[in-house]
Amino acid sequence: MVLTWDQDPRELYPGIKIGESVRSLVSDQLIEHTDEIRSREGEFPEANIRALADCGLLGMKTPPEYGGLGLDTLNVTYAIEQIARVAPATAFVLLLHTLTCNRLAGAGTEEQKRKYLPRISCETLGASAWSESGVGADKSVLNTKAYRENGVWHLSGQKAFCTGAGHAGVYMVMTDTTEGKGFFLVADDNPALRIGAPMDSMGLQGTHSGALSLDNALVPDSDRVGEPGQIGPIINLDMQSGLHSGIVATGIALGTFGRLLDIVKANNSFEKYESVRVRVSQLASSLSVMRTHAYALAAMASLPAQSRPPTEAATMSAKLFLSESALQMTTDAIAIAGKSGYLRENGLERLHRDALGIVIAAPINGQILGSIGESLRQTDRSSHLYKV
Ligand SMILES: Cc1cc2nc3c(=O)[nH]c(=O)nc-3n(C[C@H](O)[C@H](O)[C@H](O)COP(=O)(O)OP(=O)(O)OC[C@H]3O[C@@H](n4cnc5c(N)ncnc54)[C@H](O)[C@@H]3O)c2cc1C
């Protein structure tokens, strides 16, 4: 199915059930990416996250028995795209939170699901602390270590770039153990957890992606997720879900296009110059391809398990394609808008910086290209993304 640049996806995908609540949230409640909040760009979007919690969107993908809405990827894609159109940082926090919930729902024990999911699906955020200052895509050696003594794990080390650091109720922390990589749930009230300042990043500043440190944090064995040395399948749940930051990029592209159209109509260049109309039309057609791609993958990932094709490789290439396309669109939009686009007050410059953040966010695009190259070399179409 092919979506046009401004089409409401509900016309083609009647399975999208949360359309009305997302639309009213976006138009009435979310604090927009507007000129008024430009000076507060680095603030965490607390009010937006509260609004998401109030309408149940923190638990979009969490099964109802653990307090969530149990929605499929198509509905989650719609919500994230529409939220990103006006508030990219909010949408990015929501995406990473939803992936954390999805991993816990897919790989947690019954006790962990009952203990954590209702809380992070209704009240507060879940976050993932994997990266470190010297550790990006290649996680073969982590500085954060965990060892077990009398049934209790001791975690020490420093994490970096954790989205929502200081605002989450639980952190899914990746460490090295003597048996390989492990995942542990560290609650925000753990006395050995310290939250650092958010990174001074170019874009997506409101995500408060920041540092946290663990200084001999004690974690009961019951809060270990999966077996140490066997966390690959847990990480793979992200790619199997069909959820990826390219959806946020698609929302950024939608927001960018809307702003560009306003600018070129207001300064009359759209009316005056054929070339402006052609360039804007080219962006409209790019947006149509982006949205068609994003929703086709979401629909595929929402099929019943028995009829669903593997989605890992498709999710990865969608992240690559959509984030690169959004970055290109924000660059072109600024160039077409002229000085109005170049001036920070019109917001296009900020969307450009936000789009670049998505290119770098995991899986970083170079890593995806490396993985595609590896699968082509091996004539194997599956994903070679994560080796842990
Ligand atoms: C907005 C934002 C939010 C983030 N949120 C989180 C979070 O919540 N939790 C968290 O743990 N981390 C988070 N991160 C960190 C993110 O996961 C890392 O930035 C990402 O893994 C890439 O790591 P790196 O930037 O250190 O680059 P590196 O991995 O050091 O890459 C350096 C260069 O090598 C290329 N490269 C890397 N691997 C390969 C490969 N296999 N083949 C070919 N080329 C390759 C890259 O493309 C890049 O050009 C966030 C990052 C951003 C930008």
PDBQT file of the ligand as one rigid body, heavy atoms in Angstrom, charges set to zero:
ROOT
HETATM    1  C1  LIG A 401      20.225  10.533  20.659  1.00  0.00    +0.000 C 
HETATM    2  C2  LIG A 401      20.951   9.322  21.169  1.00  0.00    +0.000 A 
HETATM    3  C3  LIG A 401      20.387   8.556  22.163  1.00  0.00    +0.000 A 
HETATM    4  C4  LIG A 401      21.060   7.435  22.663  1.00  0.00    +0.000 A 
HETATM    5  N1  LIG A 401      20.479   6.698  23.665  1.00  0.00    +0.000 NA
HETATM    6  C5  LIG A 401      21.127   5.623  24.166  1.00  0.00    +0.000 A 
HETATM    7  C6  LIG A 401      20.549   4.841  25.229  1.00  0.00    +0.000 A 
HETATM    8  O1  LIG A 401      19.444   5.101  25.694  1.00  0.00    +0.000 OA
HETATM    9  N2  LIG A 401      21.266   3.810  25.738  1.00  0.00    +0.000 N 
HETATM   10  C7  LIG A 401      22.482   3.485  25.257  1.00  0.00    +0.000 A 
HETATM   11  O2  LIG A 401      23.065   2.506  25.751  1.00  0.00    +0.000 OA
HETATM   12  N3  LIG A 401      23.074   4.190  24.246  1.00  0.00    +0.000 NA
HETATM   13  C8  LIG A 401      22.417   5.259  23.704  1.00  0.00    +0.000 A 
HETATM   14  N4  LIG A 401      22.992   6.001  22.700  1.00  0.00    +0.000 N 
HETATM   15  C9  LIG A 401      24.327   5.664  22.223  1.00  0.00    +0.000 C 
HETATM   16  C10 LIG A 401      24.255   4.908  20.927  1.00  0.00    +0.000 C 
HETATM   17  O3  LIG A 401      23.809   3.596  21.183  1.00  0.00    +0.000 OA
HETATM   18  C11 LIG A 401      25.642   4.944  20.281  1.00  0.00    +0.000 C 
HETATM   19  O4  LIG A 401      25.858   6.281  19.842  1.00  0.00    +0.000 OA
HETATM   20  C12 LIG A 401      25.727   4.019  19.117  1.00  0.00    +0.000 C 
HETATM   21  O5  LIG A 401      25.746   2.703  19.586  1.00  0.00    +0.000 OA
HETATM   22  C13 LIG A 401      26.959   4.276  18.289  1.00  0.00    +0.000 C 
HETATM   23  O6  LIG A 401      28.101   4.295  19.075  1.00  0.00    +0.000 OA
HETATM   24  P1  LIG A 401      29.212   5.422  18.894  1.00  0.00    +0.000 P 
HETATM   25  O7  LIG A 401      28.518   6.714  18.692  1.00  0.00    +0.000 OA
HETATM   26  O8  LIG A 401      30.164   5.311  20.021  1.00  0.00    +0.000 OA
HETATM   27  O9  LIG A 401      29.927   5.075  17.538  1.00  0.00    +0.000 OA
HETATM   28  P2  LIG A 401      30.970   3.889  17.240  1.00  0.00    +0.000 P 
HETATM   29  O10 LIG A 401      30.311   2.588  17.486  1.00  0.00    +0.000 OA
HETATM   30  O11 LIG A 401      32.244   4.142  17.960  1.00  0.00    +0.000 OA
HETATM   31  O12 LIG A 401      31.186   4.080  15.698  1.00  0.00    +0.000 OA
HETATM   32  C14 LIG A 401      32.248   4.885  15.135  1.00  0.00    +0.000 C 
HETATM   33  C15 LIG A 401      32.167   4.812  13.638  1.00  0.00    +0.000 C 
HETATM   34  O13 LIG A 401      32.307   3.452  13.212  1.00  0.00    +0.000 OA
HETATM   35  C16 LIG A 401      31.187   3.043  12.432  1.00  0.00    +0.000 C 
HETATM   36  N5  LIG A 401      30.884   1.631  12.781  1.00  0.00    +0.000 N 
HETATM   37  C17 LIG A 401      30.557   1.137  13.991  1.00  0.00    +0.000 A 
HETATM   38  N6  LIG A 401      30.350  -0.191  13.913  1.00  0.00    +0.000 NA
HETATM   39  C18 LIG A 401      30.538  -0.538  12.629  1.00  0.00    +0.000 A 
HETATM   40  C19 LIG A 401      30.467  -1.784  11.922  1.00  0.00    +0.000 A 
HETATM   41  N7  LIG A 401      30.144  -2.917  12.546  1.00  0.00    +0.000 N 
HETATM   42  N8  LIG A 401      30.708  -1.750  10.603  1.00  0.00    +0.000 NA
HETATM   43  C20 LIG A 401      31.018  -0.608   9.965  1.00  0.00    +0.000 A 
HETATM   44  N9  LIG A 401      31.091   0.603  10.574  1.00  0.00    +0.000 NA
HETATM   45  C21 LIG A 401      30.878   0.637  11.888  1.00  0.00    +0.000 A 
HETATM   46  C22 LIG A 401      30.057   3.980  12.860  1.00  0.00    +0.000 C 
HETATM   47  O14 LIG A 401      29.089   4.146  11.827  1.00  0.00    +0.000 OA
HETATM   48  C23 LIG A 401      30.813   5.276  13.096  1.00  0.00    +0.000 C 
HETATM   49  O15 LIG A 401      31.006   5.942  11.886  1.00  0.00    +0.000 OA
HETATM   50  C24 LIG A 401      22.332   7.101  22.161  1.00  0.00    +0.000 A 
HETATM   51  C25 LIG A 401      22.893   7.867  21.126  1.00  0.00    +0.000 A 
HETATM   52  C26 LIG A 401      22.215   8.958  20.636  1.00  0.00    +0.000 A 
HETATM   53  C27 LIG A 401      22.842   9.759  19.536  1.00  0.00    +0.000 C 
ENDROOT
TORSDOF 0
